[in-house]
Amino acid sequence: MISETAPRPGPTSVHPEALAGAAATANASEKTLLVLEAALTHDRFSEVVAATGLAKATTHRIISTLVDRGFVALAADGSYLPGPQILSLAGRALQRIDISEIARPFVDELVAEVHCTVHVGAANGDEIIYLVRTDSDKPYQMPSRVGNAIPMHSSGIGKAVLSGYSDDALERFVARAGLPARTPHTLTTLEALRADVADVRRCGYAMDREENVPGVACVAAPIRDHTGTIKYGISISTITVEHTLEQVEAMSEAALRTADQISRALGYTPGGSTAPPVLRR
């Protein structure tokens, strides 16, 4: 578990001014990393020099080595691109990503904060699969388990994932999966689901108001992968005899904060140069 004073895991985005300041005291390996990061985020040699603060000769020597080793490639117009070697390494690293292990420390902290059950789920076709379930110190447990498959339209995590769908994709999802009633509160029409998903997009979090299991409510937030795609979600679940729906919704800030932490640990950088993609399944 991560202590309160321990640094959070996850990628960092270094500002060009910080890169330039670091260049003065950087050793050879640090200079290589500075140039590599700058070459992967800038198009032109002059921009890389400005971003790193290194001498032109030093920058040119390092970039030439990176090109020779396949970490950086040159486009036809002379701009820099990720090379085949770094793409290969990135692919291998992505294959080894285990969101369950990445999310677990953040989930443990969230459970300790809200004293409710926390789930992390992933989209699998038109369903959500629970990957993590951590219970609180309460004398009861949620009727769920890791590996359970639940419908998207009736679950908080599912609606968080659906918020990343385009309007057309949402309509196709309904045509494929249907909207079977799980409880008297389940949304069973396209119009109702579309309105709810619009609310999720607006406020950033989703609610399950006893829509999947009677007497159980949750608030959920979307988790993005390194591309910005919403493939996962995290939820805080409780029973309605202990928490009102208003109290459940009040925990949305904690859910959103933890979802953001996990997204960053997966490589997502908010406010990047490209907008998160909208799924068009």
Disulfide bonds with the S-S distance in Angstrom:
none
